[in-house]
Every structure is written in C-alpha cells, then in structure tokens.
C-alpha cells in the first residue's frame, strides 16, 4: 500500500452497581513501506510528494522509537500526525504488539533487514500497562428530575 492505515476501536464498560467506567482503545495500524522513487520508477510530482510524506512519517516514528528505547528526556511525538496518534501505544499506558512483514527473496534483502532493525528497536521500548477508569460523573439536574419522576411513579 502507498499509505498508512489506522483503525481505532473504543470500548467503554461499566459493571452493574459501579459508577466508574473502564475505557479501552484498540488501534490497528498498517504502516506503508518506505518509498524509493528510483526503485519504483515513479516520475510524477504527486507520487513523489506522497512518497516523501510517507518517508517523513516513518522517519518521525523511528526517531520516537529510538528516543523511547534510549530513555531520552525529549520524545518528539509532535513531529508527525502518525506519532501523535500512536503516542499511548508507544511507551505510554497501552500494551503493544508489532508484526513485521519481510520478504524472503534476495532482491528484498535490504528492505527486510531494515524492517527487522526497526522492529528490534521497537521491542526495546517499555511502557506501563494500566487500566483506565473514568471517575463517575456528578448527577445533573436532568438525572435528579428523572429519578424523582421514577420515585413518584413507584409510589403510586
């Protein structure tokens, strides 16, 4: 593919009798491979610009992963929309799984090695998994009115 794809699923659950809400978020991310205009034979301006944007976001992601793996004091999450989206997954409070796809052919050797190095750096990033619980909200006047109506109906 010639673009990144991000699919986000948000889930909120609440146990009966418990006012707190547990929040969950699942991100499925398909990163585009790095683009080389010389290798792909692309000559159009739009395709070159698209390839440049893909490479810039992959570079920014690589810099974030390197900073997190090295324990840097500044993590450049704001350098890319992609890194901003993945901030919780990259060393934040989420569990993260990485699937690296490589090709066995000799012609893909350099790309496969680059992908494996990228994955190796990513496995060095450590986050702290935790459950996110939203505090219960205070009842609104509409909530109080609804409860009073239900109480009046129950009394009759």
N, C-alpha and C positions, 0 to 999 in steps of 0.2 A: 504494500500500500504506500501511497505517497503522502500520507498524513497521519497524525496521531489520532487515536480514538479514545475517548474517556466515557465510560458508562458508570453512573452513580446510582446506587440504591440506598435510600434512607429508611430506617425502621425505628419505630418508637413503640415500646411495650410498657404496659403497666399491670402489675398484679392486682387482683381484687383486694380491696381494702387498703391498698397502699397508694398514697397520693403522689409518690415520686415516679417519674417516667425515666425508663432506661432508653438511651439513644444508641443506635448503631448505624454504621455507614459502610457500605461495600463499594469500593472503586475497582473497576476492571479497566485496565489501561493497556492499549496496544500501541506501542511506540513504532513509528516509522523508522526504517533503517536509514543510516546516513546516506546522503546522496552525493554522487560524484558525476558532474556534468561530462567529464571526459570519458568516463566508463560507460555511462548510459547513452552518450551521443546526443544529448539534448542541446538544441541550439536556440530555442525560443526564449525570449526575455521572461515571460510569465513562468515558465518551467524552472528557469534558473533562479528566479526570485523565490519560488516555492521551495526549491532545494536549499537555498540559503537560509530561509526561515526554519526549515526542519533541522538543519545542522546547528543553527544558533540555539534552538531549544534543547537539542541533545547535548550541546556543549555546556549550557547552563545547568542542566540536570547532572552532568558529570562533575561540574565544579561543586555543586551542592553535596553530592555523594562523597567527593574527596574531602570536603571540609568537615562533614559529619564523621567520616571514618577516621580522620586525623584528630578529631576533637577540637577543631578550630573555634575561636571565640566569635567569629562572624560567619554566619551561614547565609549565602546570597539567595534566599528564597524569592526575593522580589525581582530578580533578573529575568524572569520568564513567567508567562502565564501558566505554563506546564508545572514548573516547580512550585508556584503559588497554590495550584490545585492539589498537588501531591504533598504539601507541607506536613499534614498529620501523618501520612503514610511513611514519610522519610524521616525516621528518627523521632517521630512525635509520640503519640499515645496509641498507635494502632499496630496490630500485627500485620506484617507484610510478607507476601510470597512473591518471588521473582521466577519467571520462566524465561530462559534464554534459548532462542532458536538458532541453531547453527547448521551449516550445510557440510556434508562430508566430502564434497569434491575438492580437488586440488585448486581449482580456479577460485574457490571461495575461502581459501586458507586464511588470507589476511583479515577478511571481514569476520570470520569465525573466531580467530584469535582475539581480535578487538572486542567482540561481543563477550567472550569469556573473561577477558580482563575487566571489562565493565561490570559484569556480574560478580566477579571476585571482589571488586571494590565495594559493591553494594552490600555484599554479605558481611562486610566489616562494620556496617552501620548498626548501632544498637539503640533501640527505643525502649520505652517503658509502657507495656500494655496496661490499660486500665479500663474499667467500666465507667462510662459517662452516665451520670444520673442527674436529670434536671430536677431542681427543687420544686416542690409543689407550689402552685401559684395561689395567691390570696383570692378568696371568693369575691366576685364582682357583685354589684348591686343586682344585676340580672340573675346571677346564681341564687342570691338570697331570696329574691322575689319568686323564683321558680320553686325553691324549697318551701317557702311559705304557702304557695298555692297547693303544692302536693300535700302539705300538712293539713291545710283546710279541707281538702278533698278526702283525706284519710279520716278526718274527724266526723264527716257527715255520713 
